[in-house]
Amino acid sequence: MEPDAPRVAGSLHVMQAPMIDMPHRPAQRIGPFALTRTLAWLRLCAIAGQSVAVLVCAWWMQLQIPLLPLLVGIGLLAVFSVFTAWRLRQPWPVREWETIGHITADTLVLGYLLYFTGGASNPFITLLLVPIALSAAALSVRAILAVAALAGVAYVILLYWHVPLPMPMHGELRGGFSLHVAGMAVNFVISALLLGFFINRLAHALRVQQLEVQRVRERALRDEGILAIATQAAGAAHELNTPLSTMRTLLPELRREHVGDTSLAEDLALLEGQVDRCRTILREMVAFGKAQLSQEPERLSVAEFIHGCLERFQLLRPEAELTLELDGATAKTVLRTPPGLRHALLNLLNNAVEASTSRHSQAVVLQVSRDGGWLQLSVRDHGPGFGATGDPTLLGYSQKQGGLGIGLALAEATAERLNGEMIARNTDHGAEVRLRLPLAVIAEK
């Protein structure tokens, strides 16, 4: 092996970039925080409903209820509601025991109000079941049992100790309905609305969480596949280096031995050029791996970055008819270009050329623009577009004959690593793949 032969054992880092900062599970969307937020909205509804009920009983129905203690209880609940609104805006997480504390406060205030309005004989006593129903959708079994025990204790206390209402609960009102039956009807409507609305909110949060878990699982599988490919590529590159060095040594000797054979000499010269090209690619793999390890981005303007990519692309695909759309303001933006972005863009351009070639065209359009705080790199082709079935960004999925199905997957992984996104869609003339990258991450500050 020649002394200047590149060492490629470190090329394992070429594909590892998508694996960094990948969480094992998504942020919790349902649980103590979701339930506490739901209770905060429910508490506001309770304050409004309790205030209306107390004022109607005192002023319209002329019941001699203890108005001041009841308003004090509702006021305390309003103060606690303000505290909850402040708490939910704080960065520290909401624990389960804290959510149980919120439920305890609501139960104590409700029990306090029921104590002055008939206790367990009040038809609104069944509102004690609402926290249990909500807890069952978001908390652990132990927490649910604690909430149920709290509601049970409150019911037992109100069963024996309470202030009776100043009129018989079964005394008839206007229209022949008793006070108790009217209260049961109102309570039924309130319970149905509250349970239907807020349990639906919790169920929606659960569906969102399940979708997020599915997306994270798919990303993890994709990144594991990329890492497996990187491992194989590193091993293959390390093994290829030896035969390439051997061929590079033997080819000049063969040329000297067959100087008179012009045709063979031309073929040997071509083969020697291809060997040098392979060695150059191996060196670039090593350089790219070192750049990934150093995490030092290149500081280039958008124009310099794009023209550097296009120069490399024209060497790879000289037959391509590339059209660049880049306005002056965007071209002057200075980027802190991460190493993987150039390869992601080259992958998209290469895929676009191959798609256009399948329709007997070489035309490719690269549009670079700014959309608010985002840099957009849009690549359009004149190919058949994406199929109706299959995810084009799925690792191993390819619509090209002989394609490996990793180009779009690598580009999407690079976009996600930079807190961006990749959007693939069909157009009237082919397909468009758009990389959207936040300038806050890639632009020079």
C-alpha positions as CSV (number, residue, x, y, z in Angstrom):
1,M,0.0,0.0,0.0
2,E,1.3,3.4,-0.8
3,P,2.2,5.8,2.0
4,D,-0.2,8.5,0.7
5,A,-3.2,6.1,0.6
6,P,-6.1,7.5,2.5
7,R,-7.2,5.9,5.7
8,V,-11.0,5.5,5.8
9,A,-11.6,3.8,9.1
10,G,-13.1,7.0,10.4
11,S,-15.7,7.2,7.7
12,L,-18.2,5.6,10.0
13,H,-19.1,9.2,11.0
14,V,-20.4,10.0,7.5
15,M,-23.9,8.9,8.2
16,Q,-24.1,9.2,12.0
17,A,-25.4,12.8,12.0
18,P,-29.1,11.9,12.0
19,M,-28.6,9.9,15.2
20,I,-27.7,12.8,17.5
21,D,-30.2,14.3,19.8
22,M,-32.9,11.7,18.9
23,P,-35.2,11.3,21.9
24,H,-36.2,7.8,22.9
25,R,-39.8,8.9,23.5
26,P,-41.8,12.0,22.8
27,A,-42.7,14.7,25.3
28,Q,-45.7,13.7,27.3
29,R,-48.9,15.1,25.9
30,I,-51.4,13.4,28.1
31,G,-51.0,12.8,31.8
32,P,-50.7,15.2,34.8
33,F,-50.1,18.3,32.7
34,A,-52.9,17.6,30.3
35,L,-55.3,16.9,33.1
36,T,-54.2,19.9,35.1
37,R,-54.8,22.1,32.1
38,T,-58.3,20.5,31.6
39,L,-59.1,21.1,35.2
40,A,-58.1,24.7,34.9
41,W,-60.7,25.2,32.1
42,L,-63.3,23.2,34.1
43,R,-62.6,25.3,37.1
44,L,-63.5,28.5,35.2
45,C,-66.8,26.8,34.1
46,A,-67.5,25.8,37.7
47,I,-66.9,29.4,38.9
48,A,-69.3,30.8,36.4
49,G,-71.9,28.1,37.0
50,Q,-71.7,28.2,40.8
51,S,-72.0,32.0,40.7
52,V,-75.1,31.9,38.6
53,A,-76.7,29.1,40.7
54,V,-76.1,30.9,43.9
55,L,-77.5,34.2,42.6
56,V,-80.5,32.6,41.1
57,C,-81.3,30.7,44.3
58,A,-80.8,33.8,46.4
59,W,-82.5,36.5,44.3
60,W,-84.9,34.8,41.9
61,M,-86.1,31.8,44.0
62,Q,-85.8,33.8,47.2
63,L,-84.2,31.0,49.2
64,Q,-82.7,32.0,52.5
65,I,-79.2,30.5,51.7
66,P,-76.0,31.7,53.4
67,L,-75.0,34.0,50.6
68,L,-71.8,35.4,52.0
69,P,-70.1,32.0,52.8
70,L,-71.0,30.7,49.4
71,L,-69.6,33.7,47.6
72,V,-66.4,33.4,49.8
73,G,-66.0,29.8,48.6
74,I,-66.4,30.8,45.0
75,G,-63.9,33.6,45.5
76,L,-61.4,31.2,46.9
77,L,-61.8,29.0,43.9
78,A,-61.3,32.0,41.6
79,V,-58.0,32.8,43.4
80,F,-56.9,29.2,43.0
81,S,-57.7,29.5,39.3
82,V,-55.5,32.5,38.9
83,F,-52.7,30.6,40.7
84,T,-53.2,27.6,38.3
85,A,-53.0,29.8,35.3
86,W,-49.6,31.1,36.5
87,R,-48.4,27.6,37.4
88,L,-49.1,26.2,33.9
89,R,-46.9,28.9,32.4
90,Q,-43.9,27.8,34.4
91,P,-41.2,25.6,32.8
92,W,-41.0,22.9,35.4
93,P,-43.1,19.8,34.8
94,V,-46.4,19.0,36.5
95,R,-46.1,15.9,38.6
96,E,-48.9,13.5,39.4
97,W,-49.0,14.5,43.0
98,E,-49.5,18.1,42.1
99,T,-52.4,17.2,39.9
100,I,-54.0,15.3,42.8
101,G,-53.5,18.5,44.9
102,H,-55.5,20.5,42.3
103,I,-58.3,17.9,42.4
104,T,-58.2,18.1,46.2
105,A,-58.6,21.8,46.1
106,D,-61.6,21.6,43.7
107,T,-63.2,18.8,45.8
108,L,-62.8,20.8,49.0
109,V,-64.4,23.9,47.5
110,L,-67.2,21.9,46.0
111,G,-67.8,20.1,49.3
112,Y,-67.7,23.4,51.1
113,L,-70.5,24.8,48.8
114,L,-72.5,21.6,49.1
115,Y,-72.3,21.8,52.9
116,F,-74.2,25.1,52.9
117,T,-76.7,23.9,50.4
118,G,-78.1,20.6,51.6
119,G,-75.1,18.3,51.6
120,A,-75.7,14.9,50.1
121,S,-79.3,15.7,49.4
122,N,-78.3,18.4,46.9
123,P,-78.7,17.0,43.4
124,F,-75.3,18.5,42.4
125,I,-73.6,16.0,44.7
126,T,-72.8,13.8,41.7
127,L,-70.4,16.5,40.5
128,L,-67.9,14.8,42.8
129,L,-67.7,12.0,40.2
130,V,-66.4,14.3,37.5
131,P,-62.8,14.5,38.8
132,I,-62.8,10.6,39.0
133,A,-63.8,10.3,35.4
134,L,-61.2,12.7,34.2
135,S,-58.5,11.1,36.3
136,A,-59.2,7.7,34.9
137,A,-58.2,9.0,31.4
138,A,-54.9,10.5,32.5
139,L,-53.5,9.3,35.8
140,S,-52.2,6.1,37.3
141,V,-54.3,3.5,39.2
142,R,-53.0,4.7,42.5
143,A,-53.9,8.3,41.7
144,I,-57.4,7.3,40.6
145,L,-57.9,5.4,43.8
146,A,-56.8,8.4,45.8
147,V,-59.2,10.7,44.0
148,A,-62.0,8.2,44.4
149,A,-61.3,7.9,48.1
150,L,-61.3,11.7,48.5
151,A,-64.6,12.0,46.7
152,G,-66.0,9.1,48.9
153,V,-64.9,10.8,52.1
154,A,-66.5,14.1,51.0
155,Y,-69.7,12.3,50.2
156,V,-69.9,10.5,53.6
157,I,-69.2,13.8,55.5
158,L,-71.8,15.6,53.5
159,L,-74.3,12.8,54.2
160,Y,-74.2,13.4,57.9
161,W,-73.0,17.0,58.3
162,H,-74.6,19.8,56.3
163,V,-76.8,22.8,56.5
164,P,-80.3,22.0,55.2
165,L,-81.9,24.1,52.6
166,P,-84.4,26.5,54.0
167,M,-87.3,24.8,52.1
168,P,-88.3,21.2,51.5
169,M,-86.3,19.6,48.7
170,H,-89.5,18.1,47.3
171,G,-91.6,21.1,47.6
172,E,-93.3,22.0,44.3
173,L,-92.2,24.9,42.2
174,R,-93.9,26.6,39.3
175,G,-95.0,24.1,36.7
176,G,-95.4,21.3,39.1
177,F,-91.7,20.3,39.3
178,S,-90.0,19.9,42.6
179,L,-86.8,21.7,43.5
180,H,-84.9,18.4,43.7
181,V,-86.1,17.2,40.2
182,A,-85.3,20.5,38.6
183,G,-81.8,20.4,40.2
184,M,-81.3,16.8,38.9
185,A,-82.2,17.9,35.4
186,V,-79.8,20.8,35.5
187,N,-77.1,18.6,37.0
188,F,-77.6,16.0,34.3
189,V,-77.1,18.5,31.5
190,I,-74.0,20.0,33.2
191,S,-72.4,16.6,33.8
192,A,-73.1,15.5,30.3
193,L,-71.6,18.6,28.7
194,L,-68.6,18.7,31.0
195,L,-67.7,15.0,30.6
196,G,-68.4,15.0,26.9
197,F,-66.3,18.1,26.2
198,F,-63.3,17.6,28.5
199,I,-63.0,13.8,28.0
200,N,-63.0,14.5,24.2
201,R,-60.1,17.0,24.8
202,L,-58.1,14.3,26.7
203,A,-58.9,11.7,24.0
204,H,-57.6,14.1,21.4
205,A,-54.4,14.6,23.4
206,L,-54.0,10.9,23.5
207,R,-54.4,10.5,19.8
208,V,-51.8,13.3,19.2
209,Q,-49.4,11.5,21.5
210,Q,-49.9,8.2,19.7
211,L,-49.2,9.8,16.4
212,E,-46.0,11.4,17.8
213,V,-44.9,8.0,19.2
214,Q,-45.4,6.5,15.8
215,R,-43.4,9.3,14.1
216,V,-40.6,9.0,16.6
217,R,-40.5,5.2,16.1
218,E,-40.4,5.6,12.3
219,R,-37.5,8.1,12.6
220,A,-35.6,5.8,15.0
221,L,-36.0,2.9,12.6
222,R,-34.8,5.1,9.7
223,D,-31.8,6.3,11.6
224,E,-30.9,2.8,12.7
225,G,-31.0,1.8,9.0
226,I,-28.8,4.8,8.1
227,L,-26.3,3.9,10.8
228,A,-26.3,0.3,9.5
229,I,-25.5,1.5,6.0
230,A,-22.8,3.8,7.4
231,T,-21.2,0.9,9.2
232,Q,-21.2,-1.2,6.1
233,A,-19.9,1.8,4.0
234,A,-17.0,2.4,6.4
235,G,-16.0,-1.3,6.3
236,A,-16.3,-1.4,2.5
237,A,-14.3,1.8,2.1
238,H,-11.6,0.5,4.3
239,E,-11.4,-2.7,2.3
240,L,-11.5,-1.0,-1.0
241,N,-8.6,1.2,-0.2
242,T,-6.1,-1.7,-0.6
243,P,-7.1,-2.9,-4.1
244,L,-7.4,0.6,-5.3
245,S,-3.8,1.3,-4.2
246,T,-2.7,-1.9,-5.9
247,M,-4.4,-0.9,-9.1
248,R,-3.0,2.6,-9.0
249,T,0.5,1.0,-8.7
250,L,0.0,-1.5,-11.5
251,L,-1.7,0.7,-14.1
252,P,1.4,2.9,-14.8
253,E,3.5,-0.2,-15.3
254,L,0.9,-1.7,-17.7
255,R,0.9,1.6,-19.7
256,R,4.7,1.5,-20.0
257,E,4.7,-2.2,-21.1
258,H,2.1,-1.5,-23.8
259,V,3.3,1.9,-25.1
260,G,2.7,0.8,-28.7
261,D,-0.9,-0.3,-28.2
262,T,-2.8,3.0,-28.6
263,S,-6.2,1.6,-28.0
264,L,-5.1,-0.3,-24.8
265,A,-3.2,2.8,-23.6
266,E,-6.4,4.9,-23.9
267,D,-8.4,2.3,-21.9
268,L,-5.7,2.1,-19.2
269,A,-5.6,5.9,-19.0
270,L,-9.4,5.9,-18.5
271,L,-9.2,3.2,-15.9
272,E,-6.4,5.0,-14.1
273,G,-8.6,8.1,-14.0
274,Q,-11.5,6.1,-12.5
275,V,-9.2,4.7,-9.8
276,D,-8.1,8.2,-8.9
277,R,-11.7,9.3,-8.8
278,C,-12.5,6.4,-6.4
279,R,-9.6,7.4,-4.2
280,T,-10.8,11.1,-4.2
281,I,-14.3,9.9,-3.1
282,L,-12.7,8.0,-0.2
283,R,-10.7,11.0,0.8
284,E,-13.9,13.1,0.8
285,M,-15.6,10.6,3.0
286,V,-12.8,10.9,5.5
287,A,-12.9,14.7,5.3
288,F,-16.6,14.7,5.8
289,G,-16.4,12.4,8.8
290,K,-13.8,14.7,10.4
291,A,-16.0,17.7,9.7
292,Q,-18.9,16.0,11.4
293,L,-16.8,15.2,14.5
294,S,-15.5,18.8,14.7
295,Q,-19.1,20.2,14.4
296,E,-17.5,23.3,12.8
297,P,-19.8,24.7,10.1
298,E,-18.5,26.5,7.1
299,R,-19.3,30.3,7.0
300,L,-20.4,31.0,3.4
301,S,-23.0,33.2,1.8
302,V,-25.9,31.5,0.2
303,A,-24.5,32.3,-3.2
304,E,-21.1,30.7,-2.4
305,F,-22.7,27.7,-0.9
306,I,-25.1,27.1,-3.9
307,H,-22.5,27.7,-6.5
308,G,-20.1,25.3,-4.7
309,C,-22.8,22.6,-4.8
310,L,-23.6,23.3,-8.4
311,E,-19.9,23.0,-9.4
312,R,-19.7,19.6,-7.7
313,F,-23.1,18.6,-9.3
314,Q,-22.0,19.5,-12.8
315,L,-18.9,17.3,-12.4
316,L,-21.1,14.4,-11.3
317,R,-23.9,15.0,-13.9
318,P,-22.5,17.0,-16.8
319,E,-25.5,16.2,-18.9
320,A,-28.0,17.9,-16.6
321,E,-29.7,21.1,-17.7
322,L,-29.9,23.0,-14.4
323,T,-31.7,26.3,-13.9
324,L,-31.0,28.3,-10.8
325,E,-33.4,30.8,-9.4
326,L,-31.8,32.9,-6.7
327,D,-32.6,36.5,-5.8
328,G,-30.0,39.0,-4.7
329,A,-31.2,39.5,-1.2
330,T,-31.2,35.7,-0.4
331,A,-27.8,35.3,-2.1
332,K,-26.1,37.7,0.4
333,T,-27.4,35.8,3.5
334,V,-24.4,34.3,5.4
335,L,-24.9,30.8,6.5
336,R,-23.1,28.6,9.1
337,T,-23.4,25.6,6.7
338,P,-23.3,22.2,8.4
339,P,-21.4,19.5,6.5
340,G,-24.4,17.3,5.8
341,L,-26.4,20.1,4.0
342,R,-24.3,20.0,0.9
343,H,-24.7,16.3,0.5
344,A,-28.5,16.5,1.1
345,L,-28.8,19.1,-1.7
346,L,-26.7,17.0,-4.0
347,N,-28.8,14.0,-3.3
348,L,-32.0,15.9,-4.2
349,L,-30.4,17.3,-7.4
350,N,-29.2,13.9,-8.5
351,N,-32.6,12.3,-7.8
352,A,-34.2,15.1,-9.8
353,V,-32.0,14.5,-12.9
354,E,-32.7,10.8,-12.8
355,A,-36.4,11.4,-12.6
356,S,-36.3,13.8,-15.5
357,T,-34.2,11.3,-17.5
358,S,-37.0,8.8,-17.2
359,R,-39.2,11.2,-19.2
360,H,-36.4,11.9,-21.8
361,S,-35.5,15.2,-20.3
362,Q,-32.5,16.6,-18.5
363,A,-34.1,19.7,-17.0
364,V,-33.9,20.4,-13.3
365,V,-34.8,23.7,-11.5
366,L,-33.2,24.8,-8.2
367,Q,-35.0,27.6,-6.5
368,V,-33.5,29.3,-3.4
369,S,-35.6,31.8,-1.5
370,R,-36.5,33.1,1.9
371,D,-39.9,32.7,3.5
372,G,-39.9,34.8,6.7
373,G,-37.4,33.1,9.0
374,W,-36.9,30.1,6.8
375,L,-34.5,29.3,3.9
376,Q,-36.1,27.2,1.2
377,L,-34.2,25.0,-1.2
378,S,-36.7,23.7,-3.8
379,V,-35.7,21.2,-6.4
380,R,-38.2,20.5,-9.3
381,D,-37.9,17.9,-12.0
382,H,-39.8,16.9,-15.1
383,G,-40.2,13.2,-14.1
384,P,-43.2,11.0,-13.4
385,G,-43.7,12.3,-9.9
386,F,-44.2,10.4,-6.7
387,G,-46.4,7.3,-6.7
388,A,-49.8,7.3,-4.9
389,T,-48.5,4.4,-2.6
390,G,-45.4,4.3,-0.5
391,D,-43.6,7.0,1.5
392,P,-40.9,8.5,-0.8
393,T,-38.7,9.4,2.3
394,L,-38.8,5.8,3.7
395,L,-35.4,4.2,3.9
396,G,-35.0,1.6,1.1
397,Y,-38.1,2.8,-0.8
398,S,-37.2,3.8,-4.4
399,Q,-39.2,4.3,-7.6
400,K,-36.0,4.2,-9.7
401,Q,-34.8,0.9,-11.2
402,G,-31.7,0.0,-9.3
403,G,-32.2,2.8,-6.8
404,L,-31.1,2.2,-3.2
405,G,-33.8,4.4,-1.7
406,I,-31.6,6.4,0.7
407,G,-31.3,9.8,-1.0
408,L,-34.5,11.3,0.3
409,A,-34.2,9.6,3.6
410,L,-30.8,11.2,4.2
411,A,-32.0,14.6,3.1
412,E,-35.0,14.4,5.4
413,A,-32.7,13.3,8.3
414,T,-30.5,16.3,7.7
415,A,-33.4,18.6,7.6
416,E,-34.7,17.2,10.9
417,R,-31.3,17.5,12.5
418,L,-31.3,21.2,11.7
419,N,-34.9,21.7,13.1
420,G,-36.2,22.0,9.6
421,E,-38.5,19.9,7.4
422,M,-38.6,18.3,4.0
423,I,-41.8,18.5,1.8
424,A,-42.3,16.3,-1.2
425,R,-45.2,16.8,-3.6
426,N,-46.2,16.4,-7.2
427,T,-46.5,19.3,-9.6
428,D,-48.1,19.7,-13.0
429,H,-44.8,18.8,-14.8
430,G,-43.2,16.3,-12.3
431,A,-42.3,16.5,-8.6
432,E,-40.9,19.1,-6.2
433,V,-38.8,18.4,-3.1
434,R,-38.4,21.4,-0.7
435,L,-36.0,21.7,2.2
436,R,-37.2,24.3,4.7
437,L,-34.4,25.3,7.2
438,P,-34.8,27.8,10.0
439,L,-32.4,30.7,9.6
440,A,-32.1,30.9,13.3
441,V,-30.2,27.6,13.2
442,I,-28.2,27.9,10.0
443,A,-27.7,31.7,9.5
444,E,-24.8,33.7,10.8
445,K,-25.9,35.9,13.7
